Amino acid sequence: MKQDFPQLGIAVLCRLFGKTRHAYYDSLWRKEDCLVKEDVILQEVASIRKELPRLGTRKLHYMLQNKLSSHQIQLGRDYLFDLLAEHKLLVRQRKRRITTTDSRHWMKKYTNLIKELVIIRPEQVWVSDITYVRLVNQWGYLSLITDAYSRRIMGFSFRQDLSAEGCLDALKMALDNRLYDQPLIHHSDRGSQYCSHKYVDLLLQNNIAISMTENGDPYENALAERINGIIKSEFNLYSSVLGFENTKALIAKSIKNYNELRPHASCDYLTPEQAHLTSGSLNKRWKNYKRNFNPQVLSV
């Protein structure tokens, strides 16, 4: 009889609130199912962020779809935003600025060849830029060359100085990774590294047209700067306490994961490696959330 009292109490409470006892237990089951669902989602998010530590929520939402389908879980984007916010897992954006470009030099500067260009295939345009990583008692400088169509990082170099050698090493790697023998434009800012004789000569030897920004407008090389930002923000590379060589190894691993694992909204959610094997117009999956913003250039 004692075991019946809790049941009787619940029945009385349910009648007081105009609910059936079945509805009460149904709510408990739904709550339990919801907790299980949240746990599965958070575990899958943790699994993805082992390789892509600061991947944004929209791309997480895309990557989670196939993983959660085996659990018969449907996931809305707003629900994911709320869940990550509740667990303090949203990625906060950082601000930066350090000057890596010196365009006040005597060397020849080239005109912008890609202003009105429609990019329809890989290795049609490469964009280049230099960014920095704060080390314990110094700076490290990362030179990147990215394919504008696929967003694949074709070449990179990490050095302790801002000399042209880092850019040359990145260019040599990009040339080694080249897959197509078609006309190619190399676009960069007007920094002395990209205007140096060695760099220009290597481009010309490989029949690569040279294009540069004009009037110091950062939007003319916005894609290259955006890729810099992704590598640093999503892979925790604004600073490092690992020392130069270990940081260099971490950068190499991060770029490999970026190329092979990270989906791009501007490339129909293909990874850069996948997009580099296609051609033609790619479906843009991003949405413009800001006014006065050029998504075709900046969105990735």
Summary of the structure (lengths in Angstrom):
residues: 300
radius of gyration: 25.3
end to end distance: 66.2
largest distance: 97.3
contacts: 874
relative contact order: 0.12
helix: 46%
strand: 13%
